[in-house]
């Protein structure tokens, strides 16, 4: 696995964003123990590029969406996920945004669809803000 120097992008406009009280993040079951202990953390490799291009802006955020099924769809269609990770199954967490700093939310800069309510959160999300709401194990 390639290692990267992280220089996190931090939005600095201090504007509070109006976001739904509940958002969703889907990922792979193999990550569940770490997420339940540490929460969702920034700086992980993108599932959308092959690692030859590393975008510190991308890695600086955790991506959330207002529809659980769409979050799961993103995990199902990720371009660059190792087979053993993908085969562990998909899980989704509901994120209680009432406990998060609203100035660290921005519209997802990688989604160009006005109908999609996807957000980038520029900080880690503690485990006490998360509730497992979907758990699919591959057979």
C-alpha positions in Angstrom: 0.0 0.0 0.0 1.3 3.4 -0.9 1.8 5.9 1.9 1.0 9.6 1.6 2.0 12.8 3.2 -1.2 14.3 4.5 -1.7 18.0 4.5 -5.4 18.2 5.3 -7.5 20.8 3.7 -9.4 22.8 6.3 -12.3 25.1 5.2 -11.8 28.3 7.1 -14.9 30.3 6.4 -16.7 29.5 9.7 -20.0 29.4 8.0 -22.5 27.0 9.6 -24.1 24.7 7.0 -27.7 23.6 7.4 -27.6 19.8 7.1 -30.1 17.1 7.9 -30.0 15.7 11.5 -29.2 12.3 10.1 -26.8 11.5 7.3 -25.3 8.1 6.1 -21.9 6.7 5.4 -21.4 3.2 3.9 -18.2 1.3 3.9 -17.0 -2.3 4.2 -17.5 -4.7 7.1 -13.8 -5.3 7.5 -13.6 -1.7 8.8 -16.4 -2.1 11.4 -14.3 -2.8 14.5 -12.0 0.2 13.9 -15.0 2.5 13.2 -16.8 1.3 16.3 -13.7 2.1 18.4 -12.3 5.2 16.7 -15.2 6.5 14.6 -14.9 7.6 11.0 -11.5 9.0 10.4 -10.0 11.2 7.7 -7.0 10.4 5.6 -8.0 7.1 4.1 -7.2 6.1 0.5 -9.9 6.9 -2.0 -12.1 4.1 -3.4 -12.5 6.2 -6.5 -8.9 6.4 -7.8 -6.1 3.8 -8.1 -3.7 5.6 -5.8 -1.6 7.1 -8.5 -3.3 10.4 -7.9 -3.8 11.4 -4.3 -6.0 14.4 -3.6 -5.4 15.9 -0.1 -8.7 17.7 -0.4 -10.5 14.4 -1.0 -8.7 12.7 2.0 -9.4 15.7 4.2 -13.1 14.9 4.5 -15.6 12.1 5.3 -18.3 11.9 2.8 -22.0 11.6 3.9 -25.3 11.5 2.1 -28.9 11.9 3.2 -30.1 8.6 1.7 -28.9 5.3 3.1 -29.6 3.4 -0.1 -27.5 5.9 -2.1 -24.7 5.6 0.5 -24.8 1.8 -0.1 -24.8 2.3 -3.8 -21.6 4.3 -3.6 -19.9 1.5 -1.6 -21.2 -1.1 -4.1 -19.9 0.8 -7.1 -16.5 2.0 -5.8 -13.9 1.6 -8.5 -10.8 0.7 -6.4 -11.6 -1.6 -3.5 -9.6 -4.8 -2.9 -11.7 -7.9 -3.5 -11.2 -9.2 0.0 -12.4 -5.9 1.5 -15.4 -5.7 -0.8 -16.2 -9.4 -0.1 -16.4 -8.7 3.6 -19.8 -7.1 3.0 -21.2 -3.6 3.1 -22.2 -1.8 6.3 -23.8 1.6 6.7 -23.8 4.0 9.6 -26.4 6.7 10.4 -24.5 9.8 11.5 -26.1 12.1 14.2 -25.1 15.5 12.8 -26.5 17.3 15.8 -23.3 16.4 17.7 -21.0 17.7 14.9 -19.6 21.1 14.2 -21.7 22.6 11.4 -18.9 24.9 10.2 -17.0 21.8 9.1 -19.7 20.7 6.6 -19.5 21.7 2.9 -21.3 20.5 -0.2 -19.5 17.4 -1.6 -17.2 19.0 -4.2 -17.1 15.8 -6.2 -20.9 15.5 -6.8 -22.3 17.6 -9.7 -25.9 16.7 -9.1 -28.3 19.2 -7.6 -30.6 16.4 -6.7 -28.0 14.6 -4.6 -27.6 15.8 -1.0 -24.0 14.7 -0.4 -21.7 16.5 2.1 -18.1 16.6 2.9 -17.3 16.8 6.7 -13.8 18.1 7.3 -13.0 16.4 10.6 -13.2 13.0 12.2 -16.6 11.7 13.3 -16.5 10.2 16.8 -18.0 6.7 17.3 -20.7 8.1 19.7 -22.2 9.9 16.7 -22.7 6.6 14.7 -25.3 4.0 14.7 -25.0 0.8 12.5 -28.1 0.7 10.4 -27.2 -1.8 7.6 -25.0 -4.9 7.7 -24.8 -7.0 4.6 -22.4 -10.0 4.8 -21.3 -11.5 1.5 -21.6 -15.3 1.2 
